[in-house]
Amino acid sequence: QVQLVESGGGLVQAGGSLRLSCAASGRTFRTLSTGWFRQAPGKEREFVVVISWNGESTYYADLAKGRFTISRDNAKNTVYLQMNSLKPEDTAVYYCAARSPRPGVALHQDEYEYWGQGTQVTVSS
């Protein structure tokens, strides 16, 4: 079993930066692909970015390209999401999710087995 705990959210002004962390328990985390999703009030949860188990492959949604960077440190069982040039429309609860590696890029929440509780990111204008 894998448990995920996000941290690093908060209130930031537009143009600012935040770094989210996803800390995992369980020895198998380093074998799992890990992604970030977000959900704004009244909207569906949407894919942000995913990183392969070894950190060699990443895939970004258009909303994240050029502004967000995902990375992982398997020695620390942690995945990071560096978010720069934040906009008010980035306001959402950000969730970390993980799944067993398999072919293809997992863009849909149903493809993930493990979820964190989320961390709130609020960007003021």
C-alpha positions in Angstrom: 0.0 0.0 0.0 1.2 3.5 -0.8 0.1 6.7 1.0 0.6 10.1 -0.6 0.8 13.4 1.3 0.9 16.7 -0.5 2.3 19.9 0.9 3.5 23.3 -0.2 0.3 24.9 -1.2 -0.7 28.4 -0.1 -1.6 31.9 -1.2 0.6 33.6 -3.7 0.3 36.7 -5.9 0.0 36.4 -9.7 3.5 35.9 -11.2 4.8 34.2 -8.1 6.0 30.7 -7.5 5.2 27.7 -5.3 6.8 24.3 -5.0 4.5 21.4 -4.1 5.8 18.2 -2.6 4.3 14.7 -2.7 5.8 12.5 0.0 5.1 8.8 -0.2 5.2 5.9 2.2 5.8 2.4 1.0 8.9 0.9 -0.6 7.1 0.5 -4.0 6.7 4.2 -4.6 10.0 4.4 -6.5 8.5 1.9 -9.0 5.4 4.0 -9.6 4.6 6.7 -12.2 3.5 9.8 -10.4 1.3 12.6 -11.6 -0.3 15.8 -10.5 -3.9 16.8 -11.1 -5.9 19.8 -10.0 -9.5 20.7 -9.4 -10.9 24.2 -9.3 -14.2 24.9 -7.7 -17.1 23.8 -9.9 -14.8 22.2 -12.4 -13.7 18.7 -13.1 -10.3 17.4 -12.0 -7.8 17.9 -14.7 -4.4 16.4 -15.6 -1.3 18.6 -15.1 1.8 16.5 -15.5 3.2 13.0 -15.0 6.7 11.6 -14.4 7.9 8.1 -15.0 9.1 5.9 -12.1 12.8 6.7 -12.8 12.3 10.4 -13.7 13.5 10.0 -17.2 10.2 10.7 -18.9 7.7 13.5 -18.3 4.5 14.7 -20.0 2.9 18.1 -19.4 -0.5 19.3 -20.1 -0.6 22.5 -22.2 -1.6 24.5 -19.1 1.7 23.5 -17.5 4.2 23.7 -20.3 6.9 26.4 -19.8 5.7 27.2 -16.3 5.6 24.0 -14.2 8.4 21.5 -13.7 8.0 18.0 -12.2 10.9 16.1 -10.6 11.4 13.3 -8.2 13.8 12.1 -5.6 13.3 8.4 -5.1 15.8 8.3 -2.3 13.4 10.6 -0.4 10.2 9.0 -1.8 9.1 12.5 -2.9 7.9 14.1 -6.1 8.0 17.8 -6.6 6.0 20.3 -8.7 7.7 23.6 -9.2 5.2 26.2 -10.4 6.3 29.5 -11.7 4.5 32.5 -13.3 1.4 31.5 -11.5 -1.9 32.9 -12.7 -5.3 33.3 -10.9 -6.7 30.5 -13.1 -4.1 28.2 -11.5 -6.2 28.4 -8.3 -7.2 24.9 -7.4 -6.7 21.9 -5.1 -3.6 20.1 -6.4 -3.5 16.3 -6.0 -0.7 13.9 -6.3 -1.5 10.5 -7.8 0.5 7.4 -8.5 0.1 4.2 -10.5 2.0 1.1 -11.5 4.1 1.6 -14.6 2.6 0.4 -17.9 2.7 1.5 -21.5 1.4 4.8 -22.5 0.9 8.2 -20.8 -1.8 8.2 -18.1 -3.9 11.4 -18.6 -7.1 10.3 -16.8 -7.6 10.1 -13.1 -9.2 6.7 -13.4 -5.8 5.3 -14.5 -4.2 6.1 -11.1 -4.4 3.8 -8.1 -3.2 6.0 -5.3 -4.2 9.5 -4.4 -3.2 12.1 -1.8 -5.6 14.4 0.0 -4.7 17.5 -2.0 -3.2 20.8 -1.2 -4.9 24.2 -1.9 -3.2 26.7 -4.2 -4.7 30.1 -4.4 -3.3 32.8 -6.7 -4.5 36.3 -6.2 -4.6 38.9 -9.0 
